[in-house]
Amino acid sequence: MPGNDIEKAKADIFSEAIYDLENAFIRAVADPDKNQQRVLMAKFKSETAPKASVYLEKFLDKNPKDEVFCLSYADISFFAFFNSYLGGGELEVPEALKDHPRLTTLYEKVRDEPKIKAWIEKLLAVLNLRRVCVLYIRILHTFVLIFQTFLNEMPQYKLTYFPIRGKAECIRIVFAIAGVEFEDVRVHPQDWPKLKESGLSPSGQLPILEVNGQILTQSKAILSYVAKELGLAPEDNFQLAQADMLAGVISELEDKLNAAFANEDQEKKARNLHLQ
Ligand SMILES: N[C@@H](CCC(=O)N[C@@H](CS)C(=O)NCC(=O)O)C(=O)O
């Protein structure tokens, strides 16, 4: 602490100068008008702070002692201001002090006091942790935005059928293989007459596929569309026709099987099951 009254007065002068500087800084950053804030900050950096540094440097020059205020509140307020407001809390000497050797020495002297250094390092660790968190949050936010864009561009699929495998299962499997989400609506037979009456299915049958609100019917047309959309159909037209051909055969088999099950007459059912 400053020894005699003169030294105490000098410490007060020094810390008053820092106090004024602090006020100028706060006035600049606290201005509600963003443009004015920018103007005031630029003025603070280009005029106010350099002028104050020259004044403080001169003030120290008049002091023959190297240990200016023996680590008084004046040194601490000087260091705290330049470290936090102009040095970004880092350990390096702030740019604003570089041309002022006495102020630089004073800054280094205060900074290198072990307890002060430990304190600054502790703050820096918190600051760095915060920076890392902010960085992670920004990266995460970017991913969320990309994912949202991707989701918005992805068609929304809704497949409606009965609670059986039947004519919808191969379509469901194609979605599963492609790893694409779809709404798997399974209509209870009791609810079917009402739904059928609603005209949701243009053919009056299921399955239907809604793609962003547009409706497709016919299981094999749906299958072929979904497979093409999700990259599971041959690119070659001949191979595509072969795939359609095979799907057509299966479709016929399914129809015959359905007809067999639908037939009340047990004899006809047995005959149908042999698929004639
Ligand atoms: N050719 C159509 C046939 C569809 C079909 O027969 N659907 C049946 C279930 S497998 C159905 O909706 N039955 C109820 C009805 O016709 O009211 C397709 O392959 O999608």
The ligand as an ORCA input file, in Angstrom:
! r2SCAN-3c Opt
* xyz 0 1
  N     -55.117    -53.546    -57.036
  C     -55.192    -52.978    -55.724
  C     -56.057    -53.861    -54.863
  C     -56.221    -53.318    -53.496
  C     -57.093    -54.230    -52.636
  O     -57.599    -55.256    -53.081
  N     -57.286    -53.803    -51.396
  C     -58.068    -54.493    -50.481
  C     -57.283    -54.999    -49.316
  S     -55.999    -56.073    -49.777
  C     -59.144    -53.568    -49.954
  O     -58.965    -52.402    -49.854
  N     -60.287    -54.101    -49.576
  C     -61.338    -53.382    -48.975
  C     -62.381    -52.953    -49.973
  O     -62.275    -53.210    -51.168
  O     -63.361    -52.303    -49.498
  C     -53.824    -52.828    -55.115
  O     -52.927    -53.606    -55.458
  O     -53.638    -51.894    -54.373
*
